[in-house]
Amino acid sequence: MVPMFRNRSEAGLRLAERLDELHLADPLILGLPRGGVPVARAVADHLRADLDFVLVRKLGHPRQPELAIGAIGEFGHIVVNDVIIKQTGVSESELAGVVERERSELARRVETYRSARPAMDIADRLVVLVDDGIATGATMRAAVEVVRSAPAAGVIVAVPVAPPSAIESFSDLVDEVVVVEVPQAMGSVGQFYADFSQTTDQEVVQALLGREGG
């Protein structure tokens, strides 16, 4: 399969061109670290918009870490997939252990990233949540809950790639879902990028410091 995007920056530019069609008034672009921040940087630069981030962490299955069973947000929001938890027999104590580990990593990243970019006020802003793609959607759902509680005036989910099922699952949760490529069959987000190397903490900080926005 030929990758649809060279890298996250190119994906962000193509996503920004789609967002251009909405003629958004003073949007706040929020990237999901780590991989969503370079995409969000490209979007914010193209739209000449404010850039910030919202921190969420995937909750991985205790015996299959790559399988998402939920996500936790920067301000304590937790979203869990009850169906997967029940089907795979995750106990309450196992779930609590996963949450505690991810909460510690979340706190570390908040300290690292907020040193570069103090939190912008989300209240009454039109927020565009940007990631490098959606597979299960657990992480993005946690991000939606975080910004809804601010409360944001409106929420748009914008990603370069997502399957039809993910788009449908967000249609009732947000005001708009913007996706560049919608493959019918999707394994992982990385398969659609020629370069999907892991984004480092330093790269996240550099992207956040790249431009002050509007």
N, C-alpha and C positions, 0 to 999 in steps of 0.2 A: 504493500500500500504506500502511495506517495503521501508524505506528510502535508497537511493543509497549511501549516505555518512554519516559517524558518525558526522563529524564536518568540519569546514572550513580547518583545518590543513590537515586532511586526504584527503579532496578534492584537496587541493593544491599539495599533494604528487602524487596523481594519475594523476593530470594534468601535473606535471613535467615529469612523466614517458612518457607521450604522446609527450611532447615537446622534450624529449631526442632523439626521432626518427628523428627529423629534423636536428640534429647536428648543432645547431646555434652557430655562431662565435661571442663571446662577446656581448650577448644581454643585453639590459637594461630592467629590469622587472618593470613595472609601475602598482601598485595596485590602484583600485578605492575605496577611503574611503567611508563608513567605512568598510563594509563587505569584500571588495575585498583585503584589505591589509593583513589580516592573510593568505589568500590563496596565495597571491603574495610572502609573506615571505617564505612559504614552497617551492614554486617554485624556488625562488632565492637561497635558501640554497641548494636545491638539485642540481641545475645547477651551483652553485658557481658563481652566476652572481650579478651584481650591482642591488640594489633595490631602487626605489623611488616611488612616487605616482603622480597621476594627479587628481586634484580636479574638480569634476563636481557635479551638484545638479539637481535632477529631478524637473521639473516644474509640480506640481500637479494641477489637475482641481480645479478651485475655489469652486465648489460645491461638488466635489467628489475627495478629496485630494489623494486617492490611485490610481486614474486614471492618468497616465502620459500623459501630452500634449506636453512635450518637455523636454529640459535640458539646463543648462547654465554651461559654462566651466570657469576654473580658470582665463583665460585671456580675458574674455568677450564674448567668442563664445556662440551663442544661436542657438539651434536646436529646431524647433517646428513641431508638427504634424498637418499640415493644415487640414487634413481630419477630425480628431477628433474635432479640434477647431470649424470647420464649422458645423459638425453634432450635436454638443452639445451646440452651440450658445454662445461660449465664446466671449465677446466683447473685443475691443482693450484695454479699460481701465482695464478690469478684468485681461487680460494677463499682462499688464504693472505692475499691483499690485503684481501679483504672482512673476514676474521677480525681482521686487525690494526686496521683502521679501527674496527670495532665494539668491539674491546677497549679502544681509547683512549677512546671515548665511555662505555663501561661504567665505566672508572676515574674519569672526571669525575663521573658520576652517583653512584657510591659515595661519593666525597668530599662531594658536595653533600647527599645524603640522610642519610648517617650522622652528619653534624654535628647533625642534628635528632633522630635516633633511633639510638643505639648498638645493635648487633645483639643480639637476644635469643637465648638458648640454645635451639636447636631439638631437641637430643638428647633422646630419650625423650618428646617432646611429640606430641600429636595435632595435626597441621598441616592447616589448610584453605587450599588455594591458590585465590586469587580473582583473576579477570580480568574485563574488561567483556564478554568473549565469546571464542569460539574459532572460527577459520576453518580454518586448516591444522593447528593444534595444535603447530607446531614450538616456539614460545616456551614453551608450557606444559610440553612434554616436557622441555625443558632445566631448567625450574623443578622438576619432579618429581625429576630426577636430583640436583639440588643438595640438596634436602631429604632424599632417601633416603640420601645419603652422610653426613648429619649424625651418627648416623642418627636420623630421626624414628621415633616409635613407630607412627604410622599416618599415611596421607596421603589427603586427600579433595580432589578437584578440584571447585570450585563456580563456576559462571558463569551469568549471566542467559540467555544464548542460545548454542546450538551445534547443528550438524547431527547427524543420527543417526550418520554415519560417524565423527565426532570422538568421540562418546560411546563407540562400540564400540572405537575405537583405544586408549582409556584404560582400558577395563574390566579388562585384565590387568596394568596398570601401577600402579594405585592401589586403595585399599580401597573407595572409593565415588565415584561421579560424580553430582553434583547440578546439574540444569539446570532453569531456569524455563520457557523456551520452546524447542521443538525443531522448527524449520521444516524441511520436506523439501527445499526449495530455498533455498540461501543463497549470496549473492555476497560481501558484506562485512558485518562486524559493525555498522558505522555505519548501515546501512539500517534497523535495528530501533530506532533512537533518534531522537526528535524533536530533541534537542540532543546532538550528538556532537562538540562543539567540543574541540579538542586540550587536554589537561590540561597545564598548565605545571609547571616544576620548583617554582615557588613554591607552587602549589596542592597538589603532592605533599607538600611540607614542612609546610604548614598542616594537611593531613589527618592526617599522622603525629603532629603535636603536639596534635591536637584533644582527645584524652583518653588517659589512661594505661592504660585497660583495667581489667578485673575489679577 
